[in-house]
Amino acid sequence: MHKSLTIILFLISTLGCSQTTSAGANRWQGVPFPKFELFDQNKVTKNNKDFSNQWVVYFFYPKDRTPGCTEEAKNFVDDYNQFTALKTAIVGISYDDSESHKDFADTYEMQFTLLADVDKKLTKSLDVDSFLPWPHPSRESFLVNPKGIIVKHYKDVDPSVHSAELLVDIKAMQK
């Protein structure tokens, strides 16, 4: 009897967590993307105005050169011309500094912007910071329309298919 109760409580808590996560993923829709001013991989200061009047994919990732982050970035590199054709900028954001981003971008021939959120302000303002097993941004993305409004938040990103998923969504939203 005790074992059955434990299983039931586990299932209830799991269902509750998944519903909370789904609801949390929608809380950003319709909200302006937060104002920021961060250095890119070339130590050039970038802010919201640099990406105004265009679609933007802001993808947060844990760390330069880690397997999942590299896979996700390489897929954006492979699909870069498709994003450009859709007038969509790609912006990667992590806690790594400009030097690390420069090395990462040069190694994989990234033509898009990588921002160094070393003070963690932007990441924390969007509640995408994680602490386990070390402090880092969660792998999440925000699709922002030309007016600077978040139109979709991707809470659970699969780095192997995320770029393709975004292309489908952007095409649908631009119709």
C-alpha positions in Angstrom: 0.0 0.0 0.0 2.8 2.4 0.9 4.6 1.8 -2.4 1.4 2.5 -4.4 0.9 5.8 -2.6 4.5 6.8 -3.3 4.0 6.0 -7.1 0.7 8.0 -7.2 2.3 11.0 -5.5 5.3 10.9 -7.9 3.0 10.8 -10.9 0.9 13.7 -9.6 4.0 15.8 -8.9 5.4 15.0 -12.4 2.2 16.0 -14.1 2.1 19.2 -12.1 5.7 20.1 -13.0 5.1 19.5 -16.7 2.0 21.8 -16.7 3.9 24.5 -14.8 6.7 24.3 -17.3 4.3 24.6 -20.3 2.5 27.5 -18.7 5.9 29.2 -17.8 7.0 28.8 -21.4 4.1 31.0 -22.6 4.5 33.8 -20.0 6.9 35.7 -22.3 4.7 35.8 -25.4 3.6 39.4 -26.1 6.3 40.9 -23.8 9.0 43.3 -25.2 12.4 41.7 -25.2 14.4 43.3 -22.3 16.8 46.2 -23.0 20.4 45.2 -23.0 23.9 46.4 -23.8 26.5 43.7 -24.2 29.8 43.1 -25.9 29.8 40.8 -28.9 32.6 38.4 -30.0 34.5 41.4 -31.6 34.2 43.5 -28.4 31.7 45.8 -30.0 28.9 46.9 -27.8 25.5 45.7 -29.1 22.0 46.7 -27.8 18.4 46.2 -28.9 18.6 49.0 -31.4 21.2 47.0 -33.4 18.5 44.3 -34.0 15.4 46.6 -34.4 13.0 46.3 -37.4 13.9 42.7 -38.1 13.0 39.3 -36.7 15.6 38.0 -34.2 16.3 34.6 -32.7 18.0 35.1 -29.3 19.3 31.7 -28.3 20.8 31.2 -24.8 23.2 28.4 -24.3 25.4 27.1 -21.5 29.0 27.3 -22.7 31.1 27.8 -25.8 32.6 24.6 -27.3 30.5 22.1 -25.3 28.9 19.3 -27.4 25.3 20.5 -27.4 26.1 24.1 -27.8 28.5 23.4 -30.7 25.9 21.2 -32.4 23.2 24.0 -32.0 25.6 26.7 -33.3 26.8 24.6 -36.3 23.1 24.1 -37.3 22.6 27.8 -37.2 25.7 28.2 -39.4 24.4 25.6 -41.9 21.0 27.4 -42.0 22.3 31.0 -41.9 21.4 31.8 -45.5 17.8 30.7 -44.9 17.5 32.9 -41.8 19.0 35.8 -43.8 16.5 35.3 -46.6 13.8 35.6 -43.9 15.3 38.8 -42.6 16.0 37.2 -39.3 19.1 37.9 -37.2 20.6 35.1 -35.0 22.1 36.1 -31.6 23.7 33.6 -29.3 24.1 34.5 -25.6 26.1 32.9 -22.8 28.2 33.9 -19.8 31.4 33.4 -21.8 33.5 36.5 -22.4 34.2 38.1 -25.8 37.5 36.3 -26.2 35.9 32.9 -25.8 33.1 33.9 -28.2 35.6 35.1 -30.8 37.4 31.7 -30.7 34.1 29.8 -30.9 32.8 31.9 -33.7 36.0 31.8 -35.7 36.4 28.0 -35.3 33.0 27.3 -36.7 32.7 30.2 -39.1 29.7 31.8 -37.4 28.5 34.9 -39.3 26.0 35.8 -36.5 26.4 37.6 -33.2 27.5 36.1 -29.9 26.9 38.2 -26.9 28.8 38.0 -23.6 26.4 38.3 -20.7 29.2 38.1 -18.2 27.3 40.0 -15.5 24.3 37.7 -16.1 21.7 40.6 -16.1 20.0 39.7 -19.4 19.9 36.0 -18.6 18.4 36.6 -15.2 15.9 39.1 -16.5 14.5 36.4 -18.7 14.7 33.8 -15.9 16.9 31.4 -18.0 19.8 31.1 -15.6 20.6 27.7 -14.1 23.0 26.8 -11.3 23.5 23.0 -11.7 26.0 21.6 -12.1 27.6 25.2 -12.5 26.1 28.7 -13.1 25.1 29.0 -16.8 22.2 30.0 -19.0 19.6 27.3 -19.8 19.3 26.2 -23.4 16.3 28.3 -24.3 15.4 30.7 -27.2 13.2 33.7 -27.8 11.8 34.6 -31.2 11.3 38.3 -31.4 9.3 40.2 -34.1 10.5 43.4 -35.8 8.7 45.5 -33.2 10.8 43.9 -30.4 8.0 41.8 -29.0 8.6 38.1 -28.0 6.3 36.0 -30.1 7.6 32.6 -29.0 9.6 31.2 -26.1 11.3 27.9 -26.6 11.8 26.5 -23.1 13.1 23.0 -23.9 15.5 23.3 -26.9 16.8 20.2 -28.7 20.0 21.5 -30.2 19.9 18.9 -33.1 16.6 20.3 -34.5 16.1 23.8 -33.1 17.4 25.7 -36.1 15.0 23.8 -38.4 12.2 24.3 -35.9 12.7 28.0 -35.9 12.8 28.3 -39.7 9.4 26.6 -39.8 7.9 28.9 -37.2 9.3 32.1 -38.7 7.9 31.2 -42.1 4.5 30.5 -40.6 4.5 33.8 -38.6 5.7 35.9 -41.6 2.7 34.8 -43.8 
